[in-house]
Amino acid sequence: MGAPKGNQSGFKHGGEGALKAIQHGRPFVGLVADVERAVREQLYEEGYLGMLEEIAVELHTVKKLFYAAVKKAASEGDLPQMDTFTKRYGWLANSAGRAWQNYVQARALSNRTMSYDDLVQELVREEADNEQEHDSTK
């Protein structure tokens, strides 16, 4: 399978192949399948909140880099380059803001909710603590 002309980087990093697989309902293969496995492992190890935080941090980091590039292009009077960087900065600023909002909302929700198993364990711990306090006062 060859890459379309003019899109060699998309083929090399796997993004285009992943999009086509999704569009055609095909499973991921090769590099894309390897990355999917790594994402699933990360999800199991860090949980959803960890992944949301990573996305927000990454987008925010790249946003800051593009803002520096906008300032540099402006100081050099390179208006075409400044325009290009400003468009990317704008998209990243918006995306980073949404990512942080998603992270904060998910974190607040996770602090409010508790699974049934966690609730039972918490109640058992509280009961054990109460029994220890009661025994120590005798």
Secondary structure, 3 states (H helix, E strand, C coil): CCCCCCCHHHHHHCHHHHHHHHHCCCCCCHHHHHHHHHHHHHHHHHHHHHHHHHHHHHHHHHHHHHHHHHHHHHHCCCHHHHHHHHHHHHHHHHHHHHHHHHHHHHHHHHHHCCCHHHHHHHHHHHHHHHHHHHHHCC
